Amino acid sequence: MSDSELNSTERPAVRYVTIDDNNTGQRIDNFLVTFLKGVPKGKIYNLLRKGEIRVNKKRTKPDYRLQNEDVVRIAPIVIAPESDKPVLSDRLKSEIESRIVYEDKGLIVVNKPSGLAVHGGSGLSFGLVEVIRQMRPLEKFVELVHRLDRDTSGLIMIAKKRAVLKELHTALREKEGVQKTYLALVYGSWPKRKLQVNAPLLKNELKSGERVVKVHTDGKESLTRFKLVRQFEGYSLVQCEPVTGRTHQIRVHTLHAGYPIVSDDKYAPMESLKETKALGFKRLCLHATRLDIMLNGERMLFEAPLDKEWQNLMNEKLTGIFS
């Protein structure tokens, strides 16, 4: 495909794309985000729902994994030219540059700040991956390997090669070769013996487009392992290892156990939110602190400590029981 075909805003027409080995196994939503650069992700989901984008003449869901020789039909779409894309500040680029904990020819690992989405869409003009693309303009391929919620901070992987993306996607799908570890500050005294939550999760989308997840017998099997790290009076710092990778999994599993995450404005009780906001906790207290991966036969370990503001608030505002 030519650059003029991708970026032209003149007389858009139906396009047919035949999938080859480069995209086999990739989710169609992720494929479309790359193929249709400039089109908001929310619009892509809308086109999939309406059947404007089809695979082998059939409607498809965003999580469909493309197969070799699939034919993807893409309805006429006007794609924003490069000049219409957001201009990002040097300050933001500098901050993200300082948060890169590892980079080689195929992989970038970033300690994402809380409050920055991982990609644009749903009313956001840009996210982390768009920032990286502007920071690395000579890279032809820059794609998210996995996701973090906007308000979750910590380690996230971005691939600079298709082969790296495919290897890590396979490892994540087969739950082998990638171990993610989080830290969460929760309301209440987490029991030492509470080592896991095994509860199925069902994802719902409200009319507003907001995603809400709940424990439900019709949901997908979900397992998170936990370990108490530090206990305070009325609060606990816990280590969380998701075995499965469901939307909002840690947030809903801690809630289900009776210990919602501090400053989680989607799942925590309002009174608790008011209490911790008064103490100075203004962000979701969930942080991806460790990544342990196998890539090209080599084990790679990355770590990112809690940010200083979070640590200072715990030490100054909370009463420690033990550490």
C-alpha positions in Angstrom: 0.0 0.0 0.0 1.3 3.5 -0.8 1.5 6.5 1.6 -0.7 8.4 -0.7 -3.4 5.7 -0.3 -3.2 5.9 3.5 -3.2 9.7 3.9 -5.3 10.9 1.0 -8.4 12.9 1.9 -9.7 13.0 -1.6 -12.6 10.9 -2.8 -12.3 8.0 -0.3 -13.3 4.6 -1.6 -13.9 1.1 -0.3 -10.6 -0.7 0.3 -9.8 -4.4 0.4 -6.8 -5.6 2.3 -5.5 -9.2 2.1 -3.8 -10.2 5.3 -0.3 -11.8 5.1 2.2 -13.3 7.6 3.0 -9.8 9.0 -0.4 -9.4 10.5 -1.6 -13.0 11.1 -2.7 -13.4 14.7 -3.1 -9.7 15.3 -6.4 -8.3 16.7 -8.3 -6.5 14.0 -8.7 -3.4 16.2 -5.0 -3.1 16.6 -4.4 -3.7 12.9 -6.9 -0.9 12.0 -5.4 1.6 14.4 -2.1 1.2 12.6 -3.5 0.9 9.1 -5.9 3.9 9.5 -3.4 6.3 11.1 -5.3 9.5 12.0 -8.6 7.8 12.6 -9.7 7.9 16.3 -9.9 4.5 17.9 -13.5 5.2 19.0 -14.5 5.7 15.4 -12.9 2.4 14.4 -14.9 0.6 17.1 -18.0 2.4 15.8 -17.3 1.3 12.2 -16.8 -2.3 13.4 -20.1 -2.2 15.3 -22.0 -0.9 12.3 -20.5 -3.5 9.9 -18.6 -0.9 7.9 -15.5 -3.0 8.4 -15.9 -6.7 7.6 -13.7 -9.8 7.3 -14.4 -12.2 4.5 -17.7 -10.3 3.9 -18.8 -11.0 7.5 -19.2 -8.7 10.5 -16.5 -9.0 13.0 -15.7 -8.0 16.6 -12.8 -5.9 17.7 -11.0 -8.9 19.4 -11.1 -11.0 16.2 -7.6 -12.3 15.4 -6.7 -12.0 11.8 -5.8 -15.1 9.8 -3.5 -15.5 6.8 -5.4 -14.5 3.5 -8.3 -12.9 5.3 -9.8 -10.2 3.2 -10.6 -7.0 5.2 -13.2 -4.7 3.7 -12.8 -1.1 4.9 -15.6 1.4 4.1 -14.7 4.9 2.8 -13.0 6.8 5.6 -11.5 10.3 5.5 -8.1 10.1 7.2 -6.6 13.2 8.8 -3.5 14.4 7.1 -0.3 14.6 9.2 -0.7 18.4 9.6 -4.0 17.8 11.6 -2.4 15.5 14.1 -1.7 16.9 17.6 1.5 18.9 18.2 3.0 17.6 21.5 5.0 19.8 23.8 8.7 19.4 24.2 8.1 19.2 28.0 5.9 16.1 27.6 8.3 14.5 25.2 11.2 15.2 27.6 9.2 13.7 30.6 8.5 10.5 28.6 12.1 10.3 27.4 13.2 10.4 31.1 10.8 7.6 31.9 12.2 5.2 29.3 13.7 2.4 31.4 14.9 0.3 28.5 15.2 0.5 24.7 16.8 -1.6 22.0 16.1 -2.1 18.3 12.9 -3.9 18.9 11.5 -2.9 22.3 10.8 0.2 24.4 9.8 -0.1 28.1 8.3 3.0 29.6 7.4 3.9 33.2 4.1 5.6 32.3 2.8 8.4 34.5 -0.7 8.2 36.0 -3.2 10.3 34.0 -1.7 9.6 30.5 -3.7 7.2 28.3 -1.8 4.6 26.4 -3.4 5.6 23.1 -5.7 8.3 21.6 -9.4 7.9 21.0 -12.6 8.3 23.1 -12.2 12.1 23.1 -8.4 12.0 23.6 -6.3 13.4 20.7 -3.2 11.4 21.8 -1.7 8.9 24.2 1.6 7.4 25.1 2.0 5.5 21.8 1.4 8.7 19.8 4.0 10.5 22.0 6.6 7.8 21.3 5.8 7.9 17.5 6.6 11.6 17.5 9.7 11.1 19.6 10.9 8.4 17.2 9.9 9.7 13.7 12.3 7.4 11.9 10.8 4.2 13.3 8.4 2.7 10.8 6.7 0.5 13.4 5.7 1.6 16.9 2.9 -0.4 18.5 1.6 -1.1 22.1 2.3 -4.6 23.3 -0.3 -4.4 26.1 -2.3 -1.8 27.9 -2.6 0.0 31.2 -5.6 2.0 32.4 -5.1 5.7 32.0 -4.8 6.3 35.7 -2.6 3.3 36.4 1.1 4.1 36.4 4.1 1.9 35.7 5.8 -0.3 33.2 4.4 -0.8 29.7 6.0 -2.3 26.6 6.0 -0.8 23.1 7.3 -2.8 20.2 9.4 -1.4 17.4 9.4 -4.6 15.3 6.5 -6.7 14.2 8.4 -9.9 15.2 8.8 -8.6 18.8 5.1 -7.7 19.0 4.0 -11.1 17.7 6.4 -13.0 20.1 5.1 -11.0 23.2 1.5 -11.3 22.1 1.9 -15.0 21.9 3.5 -15.1 25.4 0.7 -13.0 26.8 -2.0 -15.1 25.2 -0.5 -18.4 26.3 0.2 -16.9 29.8 3.8 -18.0 29.5 6.9 -15.8 29.2 5.5 -12.6 30.6 4.9 -11.9 34.3 3.5 -8.6 35.4 3.6 -7.4 39.0 1.7 -4.5 40.4 1.5 -2.6 43.7 -1.8 -1.3 45.0 -2.7 0.7 48.1 -6.2 -0.5 49.2 -8.7 0.5 51.8 -8.8 -1.8 54.9 -6.6 -4.4 56.5 -5.7 -7.0 53.8 -5.4 -10.5 55.5 -2.0 -12.1 55.3 -3.7 -15.4 54.3 -5.6 -13.8 51.4 -3.3 -15.0 48.6 -5.6 -15.0 45.6 -9.0 -14.0 44.1 -10.5 -16.4 41.6 -13.7 -14.8 40.3 -15.1 -14.5 36.7 -15.3 -11.0 35.3 -18.0 -9.6 33.0 -17.4 -6.4 31.0 -20.3 -4.0 30.4 -20.4 -0.8 28.4 -22.8 1.9 29.6 -24.7 4.2 27.2 -22.1 6.8 27.9 -19.5 4.5 26.5 -17.9 4.0 29.9 -16.6 0.5 30.6 -17.7 -1.1 33.9 -16.6 -4.6 35.0 -18.2 -6.8 37.6 -17.9 -10.3 39.1 -20.5 -12.4 37.4 -21.1 -16.1 36.8 -21.4 -15.4 33.0 -18.0 -13.7 33.0 -14.6 -14.9 31.8 -12.4 -16.9 34.2 -10.1 -14.5 36.0 -7.4 -15.1 38.6 -5.2 -12.6 40.5 -2.5 -13.6 43.1 -1.9 -11.3 46.1 0.7 -10.7 48.8 0.5 -8.3 51.7 3.6 -6.0 51.6 2.9 -3.4 54.2 0.0 -2.6 56.6 -1.2 0.7 57.8 -4.0 1.7 60.1 -7.0 1.3 57.8 -5.0 0.7 54.7 -2.7 -2.0 53.1 -0.1 -2.0 50.4 -0.5 -5.3 48.4 1.5 -6.9 45.6 -0.8 -8.1 42.8 0.1 -10.6 40.0 -2.7 -11.1 37.4 -2.6 -14.6 35.9 -5.3 -13.6 33.4 -5.4 -10.2 31.7 -9.0 -9.0 31.9 -10.1 -5.3 31.8 -9.9 -3.7 35.3 -9.0 -7.1 36.7 -7.0 -6.0 39.8 -9.4 -3.2 40.5 -12.5 -5.4 40.5 -10.8 -8.3 42.3 -9.7 -6.1 45.2 -13.2 -4.7 45.4 -14.7 -8.2 45.3 -12.4 -9.2 48.2 -13.7 -6.1 50.2 -10.6 -3.9 49.8 -11.1 -1.4 46.9 -8.0 0.5 45.6 -7.4 4.0 47.1 -8.7 6.8 44.8 -10.4 4.4 42.4 -13.3 6.8 41.4 -14.9 4.0 39.4 -15.2 1.3 42.0 -14.4 2.6 45.5 -17.1 4.0 47.8 -17.6 7.8 47.7 -17.0 8.3 51.4 -13.6 6.5 51.2 -12.7 8.6 48.2 -13.4 11.8 50.1 -11.3 10.6 53.0 -8.2 9.8 51.0 -8.6 12.9 48.8 -8.4 15.0 52.0 -5.1 13.2 52.8 -3.7 14.2 49.4 -4.2 11.0 47.4 -5.6 12.3 44.1 -4.6 9.5 41.7 -5.5 5.8 41.4 -3.0 4.0 43.7 -2.2 1.2 41.2 1.3 0.8 39.8 2.9 -1.7 37.4 6.2 -2.1 39.3 7.8 -5.2 37.6 8.0 -6.9 34.3 9.6 -10.3 33.9 9.7 -11.4 30.2 11.4 -13.9 27.9 12.3 -12.5 24.5 14.4 -14.2 21.9 15.3 -16.8 24.4 16.7 -14.2 26.9 15.1 -13.4 30.2 14.7 -9.6 30.8 13.6 -8.1 34.1 12.4 -4.5 34.5 11.5 -2.6 37.7 10.0 0.8 38.5 9.5 1.9 42.1 6.5 3.9 43.3 6.7 7.6 42.6 8.0 9.8 45.4 4.7 11.6 45.9 2.9 8.3 46.6 5.7 7.1 48.9 5.8 10.4 50.8 2.0 10.4 51.3 2.1 6.8 52.7 4.9 7.7 55.0 3.6 11.0 56.2 -0.2 10.6 56.2 -0.7 7.0 57.1 0.2 5.3 60.4 2.3 2.2 59.8 1.6 -1.0 61.7 4.6 -2.9 60.3 6.8 -2.8 57.2 
